C-alpha cells in the first residue's frame, strides 16, 4: 500500500536561491546597450521614468498638461486659422493615446492621472462642441 505525502514546503531562502541560480544559468545574452558594470548615475538618470513621490511630474501627467494646452490653443485659433485648429486638436488626441501608453510602460499609473485624464477628456469634448456651435 502506497502512502502519498504532500510536497515539502520551501522556505523563503530556498526560493531566493532557486531564483538566483536560474537567473545565473539563463542562456540569454546581455543587451548590447546595457552597461557592463553598475553605475551610480543610472538611478538618478532613470528617476524620471520610474514611480516616485512627485506624482504631478509623472510623464503621463506632463503629457496631460500638454494636451490641455493643445486643446486650449486649438480653440483659441479656431476662427482665425482652421489648419492650426485641426493640427492642435489632432495633437491633443495623439497625446490622449500616449499618456495611457506611457502610464503603463513606466508603471506611473496614479489616481491623480486617472482624474486628470478624465477631466481633460471632458474639457476637450466641451471645448470642441462649443467651437462647433459658435462656428455654425
VENZI-V737323 format. One record per helix or strand of 2 or more residues. SS is the DSSP state (H for helix, E for strand). FROM is the first residue (numbers start at 1). TO is the last residue. If there is no record, write none. Layout:
SS FROM TO
SS FROM TO
This chain:
H 12 24
H 41 45
H 47 49
H 55 57
H 59 76
H 82 105
H 111 135
